[in-house]
Amino acid sequence: MSQQDMFRAIVGTMILASVALTYFVSPWWLLFTTFIGANMLQSAFTHFCPMDMMLRMTGRPEVRGGKKA
């Protein structure tokens, strides 16, 4: 699994967990979903993402099969 695949899996899990927590616990968990979306939007423009930095430390390949996606 490449770094990009791991990133997508982690973000997807965080969003699904936030939706479940919103439904079962409190609507305030929508702030967590908002934070995730805002972070992904700003990282598209600035290329700065804390999750990406953490995944780079794992040593996983950044792209699948050694080719740029």
Beta strands, then each sheet from edge to edge (+ up, - down):
end
